[in-house]
Amino acid sequence: MADTTEKGFEDILKELNEVVEKLEKGNLPLEESIALYTQGVKMLQSARGVLDKAQARLEVLLSAEDGKEPSTEELDPAEFLKEE
């Protein structure tokens, strides 16, 4: 499957579901199963990154003060995920 860095969340999720379906059938050789599992983990990480960025953008929009134009600048999602 293709690199997930340029794909949208829905595309990544669709491909991840395909990988899961193949793994759930259980009729694959061990090496192919491990390769698919590894690919699935990478897709999951990529999907999580997309969601983290979306969450960070929403945090900025929701934190905009009344009467001010909300900021839509790129932010590091880790800033919003820190424990205080």
N, C-alpha and C positions, 0 to 999 in steps of 0.2 A: 504494500500500500504506500501511498505517497506521503511525503513529509507533511506534518500537521501544523507547521508554524504559520502558514498562510491561509489556513482553513477556518471557517466560522464554526461556532459552537455546535450548531445543528449537524454540520457535515462530520465533525469529529465524533459526535454522539452516534450518528448513523453507522459509521465505520466501527466504532467500539462495540455496538450491538451486534454487528456481523461477526466480529472476532469472538464475542461471548457465545454466540450461537454455535460457531464451529467448535469451540472448546467444550460446550455442554453436550454435544453429540458424542464425544469421547472416543471416536474411531480414528484418531490421528496417531501417528508414531510419536514417541516421546519427544524427540528433538523438535519436531514441528509444533507440538503442543507448547514446549518451552519458548520457542520463537514467537508464537502467537501471544502467549502470556506476556512476554517482554514487550511486544508491540502494544498490547492492550494497556500495560502500565504507562508507557510513554504517552499514549493517547489520553489516558486519564489525567496525567500531569498537565498535558497541553490544555485539556478542557478546563481543568481547575485554574490554570493561568488566565484563560479567557474570562472565566467567572470572577476571578479576583480583580481583574482590570475593570470589568463592568461594575462591580461593587464599589470600587474606588471612585469611579466617575459618578455613581449615584450618591455617594457620600458627599461629594463636592456640591452636587446639585441640591441636595436636601439641606446642606448647611449654609446655603446662600441666605444672607439677611433679606428681610422684606424690603422691597423697593430697589434692590440691587440686582444687576444682571449676574446670574450664576456663572461661575468659572467652569470651563470645560477643559482645562489644561491637563496634560498627561501627568499622572501621579504614580508613585510607587505603591502598589496595593499592600505591600508589607507594612506601610505606615498605618493602615487602618486595621491591620490584623494583630498589632502588638497588644499585649496585655498591659493594662495600666496598673 
